[in-house]
Amino acid sequence: MPLRTDHHLAAFVARPPPRLALADLPTPVTRAPWLDGPAAEVWIKRDDRTSAVYGGGKVRKLEWLLASPTYAGDGPILSMGGIGSHHLLALALFLRAQGREAHALTFDQVLTPHVRETVAALVSAGTRLWSVRTRVGLPWAWLGYQLWARPERRGPWMPAGGSNGVGGLGFVEAALELGRQIDAGKLPRPAAIYITGGSAASSAGLALGLGLAGISTHLRIVSAVEPVLLGRSRWRGMVGQIWRELLRAGLHPELAARGWPDLLDRSKVTWSIDHAQVGPGYAVPTAAGERSVALARDHGFTLETTYTGKCAAALQAEVAGGRAGPVLLWNTHAGADLGALAAPDWESRLPARLRRALAAR
């Protein structure tokens, strides 16, 4: 696959890391008057349109991850997530395009129609699954993988969500892309940006990119996971990982010397984490999230109940409560037709335990 040469990041670092050309960029921004509040007009950043292969925010991370030396070669890559993981599906589809295979440690989720379609597409793309019932059981899935795969058949580990310092560069670049769109008059500078949060690299990279672009705004991170999995210290740790990658890439000395807290302070980028929409737990649908998904569908947008539906629900609640100014919803959901990606015999490709679990629901 060809490498990109058109980095917005090149204006800030001496040695931009390699990056594959996987996404169709820039993604558009669209007005969403159906989400407006008494004092706010709402815009949507359309990352559902990042790729015809499989869109969403994960593609932005994979451009940098799959170009890095850690994941070079022609062998498999091992990662983890729920059976409805968009990260795992994006990874599987882009690896398949390289003639490679994804290996995945997975745990069960509430079996919504979208989750069923996602796991169908995942195994249809040739992904090998080591499946357990809950997140707590993932060490057993890892042990099963180690016992099954000889060292030469094991893939390098990619963290859940593709979230590490390298993957986060995709959203540093995304914020710089947004800055170009603001400068070009495609949208006004948002007073607040809403983005979902899970493994944290998307929102952390976005914060740093907003700082580099000098976009004064409030970043509202709507968590899809419980507070113990995404708190202030964990989020700051992810920002630190991405910042270290920027330093390795030769971040301009005047920026590097001051550190990332100073960058955000001077650019007037503030942030907060909202756990109010998590509901009973990760990937468990909520009534508010389902209403947001249905409302978006009525207006031609595709959201889902794990991440983006809950993010939109948070935006709706706060806009209705008086949040003022232009507001941007960052739509990280792929919105692809997953039915077209499923093989007729996909259920036979599931591990026996998971096949029984899905048949019983």
HUZI-V459098 format. One record per residue. N is the residue number from 1. RES is the residue in three letters. SS is DSSP state (@ for helix, = for strand, . for the rest). PHI is phi in whole degrees, -180 to 180 (* if undefined). Layout:
BEGIN
{{N;RES;SS;PHI} {N;RES;SS;PHI}}
END
This chain:
BEGIN
{{1;MET;.;*} {2;PRO;.;-70} {3;LEU;=;-92} {4;ARG;.;-81} {5;THR;.;-122} {6;ASP;.;-99} {7;HIS;.;-81} {8;HIS;.;-65} {9;LEU;@;-64} {10;ALA;@;-62} {11;ALA;@;-73} {12;PHE;.;-120} {13;VAL;=;-128} {14;ALA;.;-81} {15;ARG;.;-132} {16;PRO;.;-57} {17;PRO;.;-64} {18;PRO;.;-65} {19;ARG;.;-152} {20;LEU;=;-76} {21;ALA;.;-93} {22;LEU;.;-101} {23;ALA;.;-104} {24;ASP;.;-95} {25;LEU;.;-126} {26;PRO;.;-77} {27;THR;.;-80} {28;PRO;.;-74} {29;VAL;=;-116} {30;THR;=;-134} {31;ARG;=;-70} {32;ALA;.;-130} {33;PRO;@;-62} {34;TRP;@;-70} {35;LEU;@;-106} {36;ASP;.;-61} {37;GLY;.;-117} {38;PRO;.;-58} {39;ALA;.;-126} {40;ALA;=;-136} {41;GLU;=;-108} {42;VAL;=;-111} {43;TRP;=;-120} {44;ILE;=;-125} {45;LYS;=;-88} {46;ARG;=;-90} {47;ASP;@;-74} {48;ASP;@;-64} {49;ARG;@;-107} {50;THR;.;-70} {51;SER;.;-159} {52;ALA;.;-76} {53;VAL;.;-71} {54;TYR;.;-170} {55;GLY;.;-83} {56;GLY;.;93} {57;GLY;.;-68} {58;LYS;@;-62} {59;VAL;@;-63} {60;ARG;@;-60} {61;LYS;@;-69} {62;LEU;@;-65} {63;GLU;@;-55} {64;TRP;@;-87} {65;LEU;@;-65} {66;LEU;.;-73} {67;ALA;.;-92} {68;SER;.;-80} {69;PRO;@;-57} {70;THR;@;-58} {71;TYR;@;-113} {72;ALA;.;-73} {73;GLY;.;107} {74;ASP;.;-122} {75;GLY;.;-92} {76;PRO;.;-75} {77;ILE;=;-128} {78;LEU;=;-102} {79;SER;=;-145} {80;MET;=;-148} {81;GLY;=;165} {82;GLY;=;-69} {83;ILE;.;-66} {84;GLY;.;-102} {85;SER;.;-68} {86;HIS;@;-71} {87;HIS;@;-61} {88;LEU;@;-62} {89;LEU;@;-67} {90;ALA;@;-60} {91;LEU;@;-59} {92;ALA;@;-61} {93;LEU;@;-69} {94;PHE;@;-77} {95;LEU;@;-68} {96;ARG;@;-59} {97;ALA;@;-64} {98;GLN;.;-96} {99;GLY;.;74} {100;ARG;.;-118} {101;GLU;.;-126} {102;ALA;=;-98} {103;HIS;=;-112} {104;ALA;=;-140} {105;LEU;=;-93} {106;THR;=;-127} {107;PHE;=;-129} {108;ASP;.;-70} {109;GLN;.;-127} {110;VAL;.;-56} {111;LEU;.;-86} {112;THR;.;-73} {113;PRO;@;-56} {114;HIS;@;-66} {115;VAL;@;-64} {116;ARG;@;-60} {117;GLU;@;-65} {118;THR;@;-68} {119;VAL;@;-68} {120;ALA;@;-63} {121;ALA;@;-67} {122;LEU;@;-63} {123;VAL;@;-74} {124;SER;@;-66} {125;ALA;.;-81} {126;GLY;.;92} {127;THR;.;-70} {128;ARG;=;-94} {129;LEU;=;-110} {130;TRP;=;-118} {131;SER;=;-113} {132;VAL;=;-131} {133;ARG;.;-74} {134;THR;.;-133} {135;ARG;@;-60} {136;VAL;@;-62} {137;GLY;@;-84} {138;LEU;@;-59} {139;PRO;@;-58} {140;TRP;@;-70} {141;ALA;@;-63} {142;TRP;@;-63} {143;LEU;@;-63} {144;GLY;@;-60} {145;TYR;@;-65} {146;GLN;@;-64} {147;LEU;@;-73} {148;TRP;@;-76} {149;ALA;.;-96} {150;ARG;.;-63} {151;PRO;@;-50} {152;GLU;@;-72} {153;ARG;@;-102} {154;ARG;.;-86} {155;GLY;.;-99} {156;PRO;=;-64} {157;TRP;=;-83} {158;MET;.;-114} {159;PRO;.;-63} {160;ALA;@;-52} {161;GLY;@;73} {162;GLY;@;63} {163;SER;.;-98} {164;ASN;.;-149} {165;GLY;@;-61} {166;VAL;@;-69} {167;GLY;@;-59} {168;GLY;@;-65} {169;LEU;@;-61} {170;GLY;@;-60} {171;PHE;@;-93} {172;VAL;@;-62} {173;GLU;@;-62} {174;ALA;@;-62} {175;ALA;@;-66} {176;LEU;@;-65} {177;GLU;@;-61} {178;LEU;@;-61} {179;GLY;@;-59} {180;ARG;@;-63} {181;GLN;@;-69} {182;ILE;@;-64} {183;ASP;@;-61} {184;ALA;.;-84} {185;GLY;.;81} {186;LYS;.;-71} {187;LEU;.;-159} {188;PRO;.;-76} {189;ARG;.;-64} {190;PRO;.;-71} {191;ALA;.;-74} {192;ALA;=;-149} {193;ILE;=;-123} {194;TYR;=;-106} {195;ILE;=;-140} {196;THR;=;-73} {197;GLY;=;-132} {198;GLY;.;-143} {199;SER;.;-86} {200;ALA;.;88} {201;ALA;@;-70} {202;SER;@;-64} {203;SER;@;-69} {204;ALA;@;-68} {205;GLY;@;-64} {206;LEU;@;-61} {207;ALA;@;-60} {208;LEU;@;-66} {209;GLY;@;-65} {210;LEU;@;-62} {211;GLY;@;-63} {212;LEU;@;-63} {213;ALA;@;-78} {214;GLY;.;70} {215;ILE;.;-95} {216;SER;.;-70} {217;THR;=;-164} {218;HIS;=;-108} {219;LEU;=;-95} {220;ARG;=;-101} {221;ILE;=;-97} {222;VAL;=;-93} {223;SER;=;-73} {224;ALA;.;-101} {225;VAL;.;-124} {226;GLU;.;-65} {227;PRO;.;-54} {228;VAL;.;-65} {229;LEU;.;-95} {230;LEU;.;-147} {231;GLY;.;-118} {232;ARG;@;-62} {233;SER;@;-68} {234;ARG;@;-65} {235;TRP;@;-65} {236;ARG;@;-63} {237;GLY;@;-63} {238;MET;@;-68} {239;VAL;@;-57} {240;GLY;@;-62} {241;GLN;@;-61} {242;ILE;@;-69} {243;TRP;@;-59} {244;ARG;@;-64} {245;GLU;@;-66} {246;LEU;@;-65} {247;LEU;@;-64} {248;ARG;@;-62} {249;ALA;.;-80} {250;GLY;.;86} {251;LEU;=;-55} {252;HIS;.;-50} {253;PRO;@;-55} {254;GLU;@;-67} {255;LEU;@;-81} {256;ALA;@;-61} {257;ALA;@;-67} {258;ARG;@;-85} {259;GLY;.;88} {260;TRP;@;-73} {261;PRO;@;-59} {262;ASP;@;-68} {263;LEU;@;-59} {264;LEU;@;-68} {265;ASP;@;-63} {266;ARG;@;-69} {267;SER;@;-86} {268;LYS;.;59} {269;VAL;=;-99} {270;THR;=;-109} {271;TRP;=;-152} {272;SER;=;-154} {273;ILE;=;-114} {274;ASP;=;-111} {275;HIS;.;-102} {276;ALA;.;-68} {277;GLN;.;-97} {278;VAL;.;-61} {279;GLY;.;71} {280;PRO;.;-66} {281;GLY;.;156} {282;TYR;.;-56} {283;ALA;.;68} {284;VAL;.;-91} {285;PRO;.;-61} {286;THR;.;-118} {287;ALA;@;-62} {288;ALA;@;-65} {289;GLY;@;-64} {290;GLU;@;-65} {291;ARG;@;-65} {292;SER;@;-65} {293;VAL;@;-62} {294;ALA;@;-66} {295;LEU;@;-63} {296;ALA;@;-62} {297;ARG;@;-59} {298;ASP;@;-63} {299;HIS;.;-113} {300;GLY;.;85} {301;PHE;.;-115} {302;THR;.;-109} {303;LEU;.;-118} {304;GLU;.;-143} {305;THR;.;-86} {306;THR;.;-81} {307;TYR;.;-119} {308;THR;@;-72} {309;GLY;@;-64} {310;LYS;@;-70} {311;CYS;@;-65} {312;ALA;@;-64} {313;ALA;@;-63} {314;ALA;@;-64} {315;LEU;@;-60} {316;GLN;@;-60} {317;ALA;@;-63} {318;GLU;@;-79} {319;VAL;@;-67} {320;ALA;@;-64} {321;GLY;.;-83} {322;GLY;.;117} {323;ARG;.;-55} {324;ALA;.;-110} {325;GLY;=;90} {326;PRO;=;-63} {327;VAL;=;-128} {328;LEU;=;-118} {329;LEU;=;-98} {330;TRP;=;-91} {331;ASN;=;-84} {332;THR;.;-90} {333;HIS;.;-81} {334;ALA;.;-68} {335;GLY;.;68} {336;ALA;.;-78} {337;ASP;.;-80} {338;LEU;@;-70} {339;GLY;@;-58} {340;ALA;@;-72} {341;LEU;@;-95} {342;ALA;.;-90} {343;ALA;.;-78} {344;PRO;.;-58} {345;ASP;.;-103} {346;TRP;@;-60} {347;GLU;@;-63} {348;SER;@;-69} {349;ARG;@;-89} {350;LEU;.;-76} {351;PRO;.;-58} {352;ALA;@;-56} {353;ARG;@;-63} {354;LEU;@;-70} {355;ARG;@;-61} {356;ARG;@;-67} {357;ALA;@;-64} {358;LEU;@;-70} {359;ALA;@;-68} {360;ALA;.;-82} {361;ARG;.;-105}}
END
